[in-house]
Amino acid sequence: MPETIQILCVDDESYILNVIRRQLCDLDVEVHPVRSAEDGLRFLRQTHPVHVVLSDYRMPGMDGIEFLGYVSREWPTVTRILLSGFTDAEALQEALEQKRLFAFLPKPWRAEELKKIIAEAVERNAERSLSEVTI
């Protein structure tokens, strides 16, 4: 039986975390909401493996691109998705080009868009897992 996909959601707005959880409730995923990049890093250190990290861009302390860059260095197999209504276009483009992000989803998004990106992330994780199997 395949393992449940673990998704870490990082946003300083609890409303957004609740929306994400509701929009993904019919998928075979477990959503772990946290309200800061620092809490996200703490969660990853204590609860790895996480398959997907969704992060807001604008947060106090550490922005989402910086946070996901750190995640990409420390946990390179985790699929990273940035959510935001406000972004630095140049920093976003650089993060995408350097493969620090898998995808960007602008706020507001439709539930179908979020589910599609999550499905693509899950497929990417499955492909990675298969490529790691040696015979």
LINGI-V716643 format. One record per backbone hydrogen bond with DSSP energy under -1.0 kcal/mol. CO is the residue of the C=O (numbers start at 1). NH is the residue of the N-H. If there is no record, write none. Layout:
BEGIN
co = [CO;CO]
nh = [NH;NH]
END
This chain:
BEGIN
co = [5;6;6;7;8;9;10;13;14;15;16;17;18;19;20;24;27;28;30;32;34;36;37;38;39;40;41;42;43;51;52;53;54;55;57;60;63;64;65;66;67;68;69;70;71;75;79;80;80;81;82;83;84;88;89;90;91;92;93;94;95;95;96;103;105;110;111;112;113;114;115;116;117;118;119;120;121;122;123;124;125;126;127;128]
nh = [30;51;52;32;54;34;56;17;18;19;20;21;22;23;24;27;29;5;7;9;11;40;41;42;43;44;45;46;47;79;8;81;10;83;64;62;67;68;69;70;71;72;73;74;75;78;53;102;103;55;105;57;107;92;93;94;95;96;97;98;100;101;99;82;84;114;115;116;117;118;119;120;121;122;123;124;125;126;127;128;129;130;131;132]
END
